[in-house]
């Protein structure tokens, strides 16, 4: 049975009901977070709380993030789960009429779920490379995900695990993750900007790399630099570090297997998850 919390009330998922006038449904007017619960511990809780605060500020929505996390704690306890995927969605709420401009007197809708989840074995995967067709404020974790949805589905239809995106040849991120490459002993990832989501896993990987004395370069990455790399990988809360061994168009990356340097980073990340 899946439990959820709707506006602070715990209930079974089947019992939850949201108005069709909710602006999340009508306009995609809301933001979200996806978090990993590992061995009963919420991974990088403070970083997720800070990002949610930023997303809410980005859409001018005033909601207590502390209250949301209190509600999440209650939900985790009720679910009885110790390994889970946690979802937070906050929308501007339901107004009596459909108007683009913000209504003045509505209550936001806060919806949380906890579903059983254990990170699966990370099989080295393929990715497609496509132009980034999304809007220009990707630093806001908006629920308006149509661009990401279409790109992720296109990857699936090509038998690929991800779609790596670029704007005029410059790598932004992937449809559901951030992009990294290892080349000549340097860990590279595109710089933070409005073009990408400031991934929590991205942040943790950079911290780990620094702690392990790995050189880091956060300057722009061009798409043709991916095929010249030893290892390319993508990061997210649900997939952790997923190695990409071939891209289309582009071909095989490095030797077609993740490098030892990647394996070290991967092991360090797993250790962090289980001893946080
Ligand atoms: N997605 N970039 C995009 C476009 C994403 O959708 C995600 C995560 C990331 C990685 O962020 P993080 O490391 O904080 O998970 C980067 C989540 C998992 C999702 O939408 O389900």
py3Dmol code that shows the C-alpha trace and the ligand (Angstrom):
import py3Dmol

protein = """\
ATOM      1  CA  UNK A   1       0.000   0.000   0.000  1.00  0.00           C
ATOM      2  CA  UNK A   2       1.327   3.452  -0.872  1.00  0.00           C
ATOM      3  CA  UNK A   3       0.882   6.233   1.644  1.00  0.00           C
ATOM      4  CA  UNK A   4       0.791   9.918   0.820  1.00  0.00           C
ATOM      5  CA  UNK A   5       0.306  13.225   2.573  1.00  0.00           C
ATOM      6  CA  UNK A   6      -2.018  15.827   1.090  1.00  0.00           C
ATOM      7  CA  UNK A   7      -1.833  19.259   2.686  1.00  0.00           C
ATOM      8  CA  UNK A   8      -0.412  17.753   5.871  1.00  0.00           C
ATOM      9  CA  UNK A   9      -2.930  14.892   6.207  1.00  0.00           C
ATOM     10  CA  UNK A  10      -1.675  11.311   5.921  1.00  0.00           C
ATOM     11  CA  UNK A  11      -3.817   8.990   3.814  1.00  0.00           C
ATOM     12  CA  UNK A  12      -3.696   6.083   1.422  1.00  0.00           C
ATOM     13  CA  UNK A  13      -2.841   7.155  -2.105  1.00  0.00           C
ATOM     14  CA  UNK A  14      -6.262   5.934  -3.387  1.00  0.00           C
ATOM     15  CA  UNK A  15      -7.978   8.314  -0.934  1.00  0.00           C
ATOM     16  CA  UNK A  16      -6.190  11.450  -2.130  1.00  0.00           C
ATOM     17  CA  UNK A  17      -8.267  13.813  -4.271  1.00  0.00           C
ATOM     18  CA  UNK A  18      -7.156  17.062  -5.881  1.00  0.00           C
ATOM     19  CA  UNK A  19      -9.429  19.537  -7.674  1.00  0.00           C
ATOM     20  CA  UNK A  20      -9.307  19.549 -11.507  1.00  0.00           C
ATOM     21  CA  UNK A  21      -9.028  23.343 -11.094  1.00  0.00           C
ATOM     22  CA  UNK A  22      -5.635  22.885  -9.426  1.00  0.00           C
ATOM     23  CA  UNK A  23      -3.122  25.060 -11.256  1.00  0.00           C
ATOM     24  CA  UNK A  24      -0.639  22.193 -11.233  1.00  0.00           C
ATOM     25  CA  UNK A  25      -3.099  20.307 -13.464  1.00  0.00           C
ATOM     26  CA  UNK A  26      -4.188  23.291 -15.602  1.00  0.00           C
ATOM     27  CA  UNK A  27      -0.881  25.137 -16.038  1.00  0.00           C
ATOM     28  CA  UNK A  28       1.926  22.978 -14.605  1.00  0.00           C
ATOM     29  CA  UNK A  29       2.116  25.841 -12.090  1.00  0.00           C
ATOM     30  CA  UNK A  30       4.162  24.165  -9.374  1.00  0.00           C
ATOM     31  CA  UNK A  31       7.519  22.795  -8.309  1.00  0.00           C
ATOM     32  CA  UNK A  32       8.758  19.455  -6.994  1.00  0.00           C
ATOM     33  CA  UNK A  33      11.551  17.475  -5.389  1.00  0.00           C
ATOM     34  CA  UNK A  34      12.582  13.818  -5.603  1.00  0.00           C
ATOM     35  CA  UNK A  35      14.585  12.477  -2.664  1.00  0.00           C
ATOM     36  CA  UNK A  36      16.173   9.166  -1.763  1.00  0.00           C
ATOM     37  CA  UNK A  37      15.598   7.539   1.613  1.00  0.00           C
ATOM     38  CA  UNK A  38      18.513   5.141   2.199  1.00  0.00           C
ATOM     39  CA  UNK A  39      18.750   2.893   5.279  1.00  0.00           C
ATOM     40  CA  UNK A  40      16.102   5.116   6.920  1.00  0.00           C
ATOM     41  CA  UNK A  41      18.104   8.302   6.319  1.00  0.00           C
ATOM     42  CA  UNK A  42      16.981  11.087   4.006  1.00  0.00           C
ATOM     43  CA  UNK A  43      19.943  11.674   1.711  1.00  0.00           C
ATOM     44  CA  UNK A  44      21.084  15.323   1.651  1.00  0.00           C
ATOM     45  CA  UNK A  45      17.955  16.603   3.409  1.00  0.00           C
ATOM     46  CA  UNK A  46      19.257  20.165   3.844  1.00  0.00           C
ATOM     47  CA  UNK A  47      20.333  20.461   0.210  1.00  0.00           C
ATOM     48  CA  UNK A  48      16.892  19.354  -0.997  1.00  0.00           C
ATOM     49  CA  UNK A  49      15.202  21.760   1.425  1.00  0.00           C
ATOM     50  CA  UNK A  50      17.373  24.625   0.165  1.00  0.00           C
ATOM     51  CA  UNK A  51      16.631  23.771  -3.485  1.00  0.00           C
ATOM     52  CA  UNK A  52      12.892  23.560  -2.818  1.00  0.00           C
ATOM     53  CA  UNK A  53      13.082  26.982  -1.143  1.00  0.00           C
ATOM     54  CA  UNK A  54      14.811  28.346  -4.262  1.00  0.00           C
ATOM     55  CA  UNK A  55      12.254  26.751  -6.622  1.00  0.00           C
ATOM     56  CA  UNK A  56       9.354  28.174  -4.588  1.00  0.00           C
ATOM     57  CA  UNK A  57      10.988  31.604  -4.618  1.00  0.00           C
ATOM     58  CA  UNK A  58      11.498  31.229  -8.381  1.00  0.00           C
ATOM     59  CA  UNK A  59       7.732  30.941  -8.915  1.00  0.00           C
ATOM     60  CA  UNK A  60       6.791  33.428  -6.151  1.00  0.00           C
ATOM     61  CA  UNK A  61       5.071  30.859  -3.959  1.00  0.00           C
ATOM     62  CA  UNK A  62       5.265  31.284  -0.206  1.00  0.00           C
ATOM     63  CA  UNK A  63       5.056  27.925   1.594  1.00  0.00           C
ATOM     64  CA  UNK A  64       6.848  26.704   4.729  1.00  0.00           C
ATOM     65  CA  UNK A  65       9.513  24.208   3.639  1.00  0.00           C
ATOM     66  CA  UNK A  66      10.025  23.190   7.287  1.00  0.00           C
ATOM     67  CA  UNK A  67       6.358  22.217   7.536  1.00  0.00           C
ATOM     68  CA  UNK A  68       6.675  20.194   4.320  1.00  0.00           C
ATOM     69  CA  UNK A  69       9.637  18.260   5.732  1.00  0.00           C
ATOM     70  CA  UNK A  70       7.796  17.687   9.046  1.00  0.00           C
ATOM     71  CA  UNK A  71       4.953  16.215   7.030  1.00  0.00           C
ATOM     72  CA  UNK A  72       7.466  14.082   5.106  1.00  0.00           C
ATOM     73  CA  UNK A  73       8.905  12.734   8.380  1.00  0.00           C
ATOM     74  CA  UNK A  74       5.402  11.691   9.466  1.00  0.00           C
ATOM     75  CA  UNK A  75       4.796  10.078   6.074  1.00  0.00           C
ATOM     76  CA  UNK A  76       8.055   8.108   6.220  1.00  0.00           C
ATOM     77  CA  UNK A  77       7.160   6.838   9.686  1.00  0.00           C
ATOM     78  CA  UNK A  78       3.655   5.814   8.598  1.00  0.00           C
ATOM     79  CA  UNK A  79       4.965   4.092   5.448  1.00  0.00           C
ATOM     80  CA  UNK A  80       7.326   1.924   7.505  1.00  0.00           C
ATOM     81  CA  UNK A  81       9.849   2.178   4.647  1.00  0.00           C
ATOM     82  CA  UNK A  82      13.586   2.514   5.136  1.00  0.00           C
ATOM     83  CA  UNK A  83      14.507   2.591   1.426  1.00  0.00           C
ATOM     84  CA  UNK A  84      12.192   4.755  -0.614  1.00  0.00           C
ATOM     85  CA  UNK A  85      11.760   7.302  -3.342  1.00  0.00           C
ATOM     86  CA  UNK A  86      10.142  10.394  -1.828  1.00  0.00           C
ATOM     87  CA  UNK A  87       8.238  12.895  -3.915  1.00  0.00           C
ATOM     88  CA  UNK A  88       7.216  16.431  -2.972  1.00  0.00           C
ATOM     89  CA  UNK A  89       4.955  18.523  -5.209  1.00  0.00           C
ATOM     90  CA  UNK A  90       3.798  22.024  -4.367  1.00  0.00           C
ATOM     91  CA  UNK A  91       1.390  23.806  -6.698  1.00  0.00           C
ATOM     92  CA  UNK A  92      -0.270  27.213  -6.517  1.00  0.00           C
ATOM     93  CA  UNK A  93      -3.552  25.472  -5.643  1.00  0.00           C
ATOM     94  CA  UNK A  94      -7.081  25.458  -7.068  1.00  0.00           C
ATOM     95  CA  UNK A  95      -8.814  28.703  -8.068  1.00  0.00           C
ATOM     96  CA  UNK A  96     -12.530  29.050  -8.969  1.00  0.00           C
ATOM     97  CA  UNK A  97     -11.749  30.132 -12.546  1.00  0.00           C
ATOM     98  CA  UNK A  98      -8.956  29.488 -15.021  1.00  0.00           C
ATOM     99  CA  UNK A  99      -6.878  32.664 -15.325  1.00  0.00           C
ATOM    100  CA  UNK A 100      -3.180  32.734 -16.168  1.00  0.00           C
ATOM    101  CA  UNK A 101      -2.349  35.423 -13.602  1.00  0.00           C
ATOM    102  CA  UNK A 102      -1.929  34.381  -9.967  1.00  0.00           C
ATOM    103  CA  UNK A 103      -5.166  34.271  -7.948  1.00  0.00           C
ATOM    104  CA  UNK A 104      -4.860  36.242  -4.720  1.00  0.00           C
ATOM    105  CA  UNK A 105      -6.690  34.041  -2.265  1.00  0.00           C
ATOM    106  CA  UNK A 106      -5.916  30.379  -2.835  1.00  0.00           C
ATOM    107  CA  UNK A 107      -4.083  27.837  -0.719  1.00  0.00           C
ATOM    108  CA  UNK A 108      -1.161  25.970  -2.270  1.00  0.00           C
ATOM    109  CA  UNK A 109      -1.508  22.202  -2.701  1.00  0.00           C
ATOM    110  CA  UNK A 110       1.242  20.167  -1.024  1.00  0.00           C
ATOM    111  CA  UNK A 111       1.369  16.522  -2.079  1.00  0.00           C
ATOM    112  CA  UNK A 112       3.934  13.995  -0.817  1.00  0.00           C
ATOM    113  CA  UNK A 113       4.433  10.308  -1.596  1.00  0.00           C
ATOM    114  CA  UNK A 114       6.792   7.612  -0.336  1.00  0.00           C
ATOM    115  CA  UNK A 115       7.237   4.568  -2.590  1.00  0.00           C
ATOM    116  CA  UNK A 116       9.431   1.513  -2.042  1.00  0.00           C
ATOM    117  CA  UNK A 117      12.666   1.915  -3.942  1.00  0.00           C
ATOM    118  CA  UNK A 118      16.154   0.483  -3.875  1.00  0.00           C
ATOM    119  CA  UNK A 119      18.710   1.748  -6.372  1.00  0.00           C
ATOM    120  CA  UNK A 120      19.056  -0.982  -8.989  1.00  0.00           C
ATOM    121  CA  UNK A 121      22.263  -2.359 -10.448  1.00  0.00           C
ATOM    122  CA  UNK A 122      23.727   0.334 -12.657  1.00  0.00           C
ATOM    123  CA  UNK A 123      24.228  -1.360 -16.008  1.00  0.00           C
ATOM    124  CA  UNK A 124      26.454   0.733 -18.300  1.00  0.00           C
ATOM    125  CA  UNK A 125      24.015   2.294 -20.751  1.00  0.00           C
ATOM    126  CA  UNK A 126      23.585   4.137 -24.035  1.00  0.00           C
ATOM    127  CA  UNK A 127      22.291   7.676 -24.484  1.00  0.00           C
ATOM    128  CA  UNK A 128      20.914   9.632 -27.407  1.00  0.00           C
ATOM    129  CA  UNK A 129      22.090  13.207 -27.986  1.00  0.00           C
ATOM    130  CA  UNK A 130      19.435  15.778 -28.842  1.00  0.00           C
ATOM    131  CA  UNK A 131      18.921  19.559 -28.957  1.00  0.00           C
ATOM    132  CA  UNK A 132      17.615  20.933 -25.645  1.00  0.00           C
ATOM    133  CA  UNK A 133      14.048  21.897 -26.572  1.00  0.00           C
ATOM    134  CA  UNK A 134      13.026  22.963 -23.043  1.00  0.00           C
ATOM    135  CA  UNK A 135      12.361  26.416 -21.594  1.00  0.00           C
ATOM    136  CA  UNK A 136      15.205  28.623 -20.297  1.00  0.00           C
ATOM    137  CA  UNK A 137      14.647  28.418 -16.521  1.00  0.00           C
ATOM    138  CA  UNK A 138      15.705  24.844 -15.825  1.00  0.00           C
ATOM    139  CA  UNK A 139      17.248  25.810 -12.491  1.00  0.00           C
ATOM    140  CA  UNK A 140      13.665  25.903 -11.181  1.00  0.00           C
ATOM    141  CA  UNK A 141      12.512  22.321 -10.520  1.00  0.00           C
ATOM    142  CA  UNK A 142       9.186  22.922 -12.226  1.00  0.00           C
ATOM    143  CA  UNK A 143       6.493  20.272 -12.671  1.00  0.00           C
ATOM    144  CA  UNK A 144       6.072  21.568 -16.261  1.00  0.00           C
ATOM    145  CA  UNK A 145       8.149  18.700 -17.660  1.00  0.00           C
ATOM    146  CA  UNK A 146       6.746  18.171 -21.163  1.00  0.00           C
ATOM    147  CA  UNK A 147      10.109  18.786 -22.858  1.00  0.00           C
ATOM    148  CA  UNK A 148      11.847  16.364 -20.470  1.00  0.00           C
ATOM    149  CA  UNK A 149       9.052  13.808 -20.892  1.00  0.00           C
ATOM    150  CA  UNK A 150       9.262  13.873 -24.721  1.00  0.00           C
ATOM    151  CA  UNK A 151      13.061  13.579 -24.661  1.00  0.00           C
ATOM    152  CA  UNK A 152      13.069  10.739 -22.090  1.00  0.00           C
ATOM    153  CA  UNK A 153      10.489   8.866 -24.159  1.00  0.00           C
ATOM    154  CA  UNK A 154      12.511   9.393 -27.344  1.00  0.00           C
ATOM    155  CA  UNK A 155      15.517   7.870 -25.535  1.00  0.00           C
ATOM    156  CA  UNK A 156      13.412   4.883 -24.459  1.00  0.00           C
ATOM    157  CA  UNK A 157      12.138   4.371 -28.007  1.00  0.00           C
ATOM    158  CA  UNK A 158      15.782   4.235 -29.138  1.00  0.00           C
ATOM    159  CA  UNK A 159      16.649   1.652 -26.489  1.00  0.00           C
ATOM    160  CA  UNK A 160      18.715   4.273 -24.622  1.00  0.00           C
ATOM    161  CA  UNK A 161      18.738   5.092 -20.904  1.00  0.00           C
ATOM    162  CA  UNK A 162      18.965   8.879 -21.302  1.00  0.00           C
ATOM    163  CA  UNK A 163      18.837  11.814 -23.697  1.00  0.00           C
ATOM    164  CA  UNK A 164      21.872  14.081 -23.316  1.00  0.00           C
ATOM    165  CA  UNK A 165      20.931  17.627 -24.303  1.00  0.00           C
ATOM    166  CA  UNK A 166      22.778  20.528 -25.894  1.00  0.00           C
ATOM    167  CA  UNK A 167      22.128  24.097 -26.936  1.00  0.00           C
ATOM    168  CA  UNK A 168      24.125  25.000 -30.058  1.00  0.00           C
ATOM    169  CA  UNK A 169      26.580  22.192 -29.346  1.00  0.00           C
ATOM    170  CA  UNK A 170      27.050  23.072 -25.664  1.00  0.00           C
ATOM    171  CA  UNK A 171      25.985  20.312 -23.255  1.00  0.00           C
ATOM    172  CA  UNK A 172      23.337  21.396 -20.742  1.00  0.00           C
ATOM    173  CA  UNK A 173      22.164  18.295 -18.875  1.00  0.00           C
ATOM    174  CA  UNK A 174      20.134  15.158 -19.633  1.00  0.00           C
ATOM    175  CA  UNK A 175      16.348  14.666 -19.609  1.00  0.00           C
ATOM    176  CA  UNK A 176      16.304  13.466 -15.975  1.00  0.00           C
ATOM    177  CA  UNK A 177      19.898  13.895 -14.786  1.00  0.00           C
ATOM    178  CA  UNK A 178      23.105  15.953 -14.847  1.00  0.00           C
ATOM    179  CA  UNK A 179      26.036  15.102 -17.126  1.00  0.00           C
ATOM    180  CA  UNK A 180      29.686  14.480 -16.186  1.00  0.00           C
ATOM    181  CA  UNK A 181      32.756  13.318 -18.054  1.00  0.00           C
ATOM    182  CA  UNK A 182      36.203  12.137 -17.033  1.00  0.00           C
ATOM    183  CA  UNK A 183      39.056  13.035 -19.385  1.00  0.00           C
ATOM    184  CA  UNK A 184      42.815  13.192 -18.774  1.00  0.00           C
ATOM    185  CA  UNK A 185      42.318  12.814 -15.028  1.00  0.00           C
ATOM    186  CA  UNK A 186      39.896  15.761 -14.834  1.00  0.00           C
ATOM    187  CA  UNK A 187      36.247  15.538 -13.782  1.00  0.00           C
ATOM    188  CA  UNK A 188      34.186  17.882 -15.949  1.00  0.00           C
ATOM    189  CA  UNK A 189      30.559  18.992 -15.755  1.00  0.00           C
ATOM    190  CA  UNK A 190      28.721  22.002 -17.232  1.00  0.00           C
ATOM    191  CA  UNK A 191      28.610  25.055 -14.937  1.00  0.00           C
ATOM    192  CA  UNK A 192      25.506  25.904 -12.899  1.00  0.00           C
ATOM    193  CA  UNK A 193      23.239  28.318 -14.767  1.00  0.00           C
ATOM    194  CA  UNK A 194      19.568  28.757 -15.646  1.00  0.00           C
ATOM    195  CA  UNK A 195      20.111  26.110 -18.344  1.00  0.00           C
ATOM    196  CA  UNK A 196      20.403  23.240 -15.846  1.00  0.00           C
ATOM    197  CA  UNK A 197      18.996  21.914 -12.613  1.00  0.00           C
ATOM    198  CA  UNK A 198      21.450  22.268  -9.716  1.00  0.00           C
ATOM    199  CA  UNK A 199      21.395  18.509  -9.072  1.00  0.00           C
ATOM    200  CA  UNK A 200      21.895  17.345  -5.493  1.00  0.00           C
ATOM    201  CA  UNK A 201      23.779  14.265  -6.736  1.00  0.00           C
ATOM    202  CA  UNK A 202      25.918  16.583  -8.907  1.00  0.00           C
ATOM    203  CA  UNK A 203      26.761  18.563  -5.759  1.00  0.00           C
ATOM    204  CA  UNK A 204      27.644  15.406  -3.775  1.00  0.00           C
ATOM    205  CA  UNK A 205      29.796  14.008  -6.595  1.00  0.00           C
ATOM    206  CA  UNK A 206      31.762  17.266  -6.829  1.00  0.00           C
ATOM    207  CA  UNK A 207      32.296  17.236  -3.043  1.00  0.00           C
ATOM    208  CA  UNK A 208      33.494  13.621  -3.165  1.00  0.00           C
ATOM    209  CA  UNK A 209      35.812  14.338  -6.099  1.00  0.00           C
ATOM    210  CA  UNK A 210      37.323  17.255  -4.220  1.00  0.00           C
ATOM    211  CA  UNK A 211      37.801  15.138  -1.091  1.00  0.00           C
ATOM    212  CA  UNK A 212      39.588  12.524  -3.239  1.00  0.00           C
ATOM    213  CA  UNK A 213      41.905  15.105  -4.787  1.00  0.00           C
ATOM    214  CA  UNK A 214      40.425  14.776  -8.286  1.00  0.00           C
ATOM    215  CA  UNK A 215      40.846  17.856 -10.512  1.00  0.00           C
ATOM    216  CA  UNK A 216      37.460  19.480 -11.282  1.00  0.00           C
ATOM    217  CA  UNK A 217      36.508  21.681 -14.212  1.00  0.00           C
ATOM    218  CA  UNK A 218      33.062  23.294 -14.310  1.00  0.00           C
ATOM    219  CA  UNK A 219      33.521  25.144 -17.589  1.00  0.00           C
ATOM    220  CA  UNK A 220      31.242  24.586 -20.617  1.00  0.00           C
ATOM    221  CA  UNK A 221      31.387  21.142 -22.256  1.00  0.00           C
ATOM    222  CA  UNK A 222      30.878  20.789 -26.014  1.00  0.00           C
ATOM    223  CA  UNK A 223      28.988  17.786 -27.349  1.00  0.00           C
ATOM    224  CA  UNK A 224      31.977  16.456 -29.349  1.00  0.00           C
ATOM    225  CA  UNK A 225      34.029  16.371 -26.138  1.00  0.00           C
ATOM    226  CA  UNK A 226      31.807  13.546 -24.900  1.00  0.00           C
ATOM    227  CA  UNK A 227      33.097  11.005 -27.434  1.00  0.00           C
ATOM    228  CA  UNK A 228      36.691  12.050 -26.698  1.00  0.00           C
ATOM    229  CA  UNK A 229      36.191  11.349 -22.951  1.00  0.00           C
ATOM    230  CA  UNK A 230      37.305   8.218 -21.064  1.00  0.00           C
ATOM    231  CA  UNK A 231      33.989   7.980 -19.218  1.00  0.00           C
ATOM    232  CA  UNK A 232      30.689   9.829 -19.420  1.00  0.00           C
ATOM    233  CA  UNK A 233      28.124   9.436 -16.660  1.00  0.00           C
ATOM    234  CA  UNK A 234      24.834  10.994 -15.592  1.00  0.00           C
ATOM    235  CA  UNK A 235      23.680  11.626 -12.026  1.00  0.00           C
ATOM    236  CA  UNK A 236      20.361  11.793 -10.202  1.00  0.00           C
ATOM    237  CA  UNK A 237      18.827  10.995  -6.826  1.00  0.00           C
ATOM    238  CA  UNK A 238      17.183   7.866  -8.193  1.00  0.00           C
ATOM    239  CA  UNK A 239      19.923   6.519 -10.455  1.00  0.00           C
ATOM    240  CA  UNK A 240      22.996   7.663  -8.564  1.00  0.00           C
ATOM    241  CA  UNK A 241      25.942   7.588 -11.016  1.00  0.00           C
ATOM    242  CA  UNK A 242      24.945   5.894 -14.270  1.00  0.00           C
ATOM    243  CA  UNK A 243      27.802   5.257 -16.748  1.00  0.00           C
ATOM    244  CA  UNK A 244      27.092   6.034 -20.412  1.00  0.00           C
ATOM    245  CA  UNK A 245      29.297   3.925 -22.678  1.00  0.00           C
ATOM    246  CA  UNK A 246      27.953   4.942 -26.093  1.00  0.00           C
ATOM    247  CA  UNK A 247      26.044   7.882 -27.519  1.00  0.00           C
ATOM    248  CA  UNK A 248      23.990   8.248 -30.690  1.00  0.00           C
ATOM    249  CA  UNK A 249      25.068  10.122 -32.709  1.00  0.00           C
ATOM    250  CA  UNK A 250      28.695   9.854 -31.610  1.00  0.00           C
ATOM    251  CA  UNK A 251      29.567   6.216 -30.988  1.00  0.00           C
ATOM    252  CA  UNK A 252      31.437   4.387 -28.269  1.00  0.00           C
ATOM    253  CA  UNK A 253      32.944   6.399 -25.397  1.00  0.00           C
ATOM    254  CA  UNK A 254      36.501   5.549 -24.346  1.00  0.00           C
ATOM    255  CA  UNK A 255      37.009   1.783 -24.243  1.00  0.00           C
ATOM    256  CA  UNK A 256      33.273   1.193 -23.994  1.00  0.00           C
ATOM    257  CA  UNK A 257      33.586   0.363 -20.295  1.00  0.00           C
ATOM    258  CA  UNK A 258      33.651   2.718 -17.293  1.00  0.00           C
ATOM    259  CA  UNK A 259      37.209   3.716 -16.281  1.00  0.00           C
ATOM    260  CA  UNK A 260      38.768   2.731 -12.911  1.00  0.00           C
ATOM    261  CA  UNK A 261      38.536   6.404 -11.892  1.00  0.00           C
ATOM    262  CA  UNK A 262      34.769   6.220 -12.403  1.00  0.00           C
ATOM    263  CA  UNK A 263      34.579   3.010 -10.345  1.00  0.00           C
ATOM    264  CA  UNK A 264      36.372   4.802  -7.478  1.00  0.00           C
ATOM    265  CA  UNK A 265      33.897   7.683  -7.599  1.00  0.00           C
ATOM    266  CA  UNK A 266      30.980   5.268  -7.780  1.00  0.00           C
ATOM    267  CA  UNK A 267      32.253   3.340  -4.734  1.00  0.00           C
ATOM    268  CA  UNK A 268      32.801   6.573  -2.802  1.00  0.00           C
ATOM    269  CA  UNK A 269      29.218   7.627  -3.578  1.00  0.00           C
ATOM    270  CA  UNK A 270      27.806   4.262  -2.426  1.00  0.00           C
ATOM    271  CA  UNK A 271      29.821   4.529   0.794  1.00  0.00           C
ATOM    272  CA  UNK A 272      28.486   8.058   1.358  1.00  0.00           C
ATOM    273  CA  UNK A 273      24.903   6.868   0.861  1.00  0.00           C
ATOM    274  CA  UNK A 274      25.193   4.070   3.374  1.00  0.00           C
ATOM    275  CA  UNK A 275      27.209   5.906   6.046  1.00  0.00           C
ATOM    276  CA  UNK A 276      25.802   9.410   5.769  1.00  0.00           C
TER     277      UNK A 276
END
"""
ligand_1 = """\
21
LIG
N 15.227 14.248 -11.704
N 18.394 17.332 -14.184
C 17.105 17.026 -14.393
C 16.421 17.596 -15.586
C 16.427 16.178 -13.486
O 15.123 15.887 -13.702
C 17.123 15.637 -12.383
C 16.469 14.746 -11.371
C 18.479 15.967 -12.226
C 19.302 15.430 -11.072
O 18.973 16.066 -9.870
P 19.181 15.324 -8.476
O 20.600 14.844 -8.415
O 18.880 16.380 -7.474
O 18.223 14.191 -8.426
C 19.077 16.826 -13.134
C 14.433 13.563 -10.725
C 15.090 12.350 -10.154
C 13.055 13.294 -11.309
O 12.553 14.202 -11.967
O 12.473 12.233 -11.070
"""
view = py3Dmol.view(width=600, height=400)
view.addModel(protein, "pdb")
view.setStyle({"model": 0}, {"cartoon": {"style": "trace"}})
view.addModel(ligand_1, "xyz")
view.setStyle({"model": 1}, {"stick": {}})
view.zoomTo()
view.show()
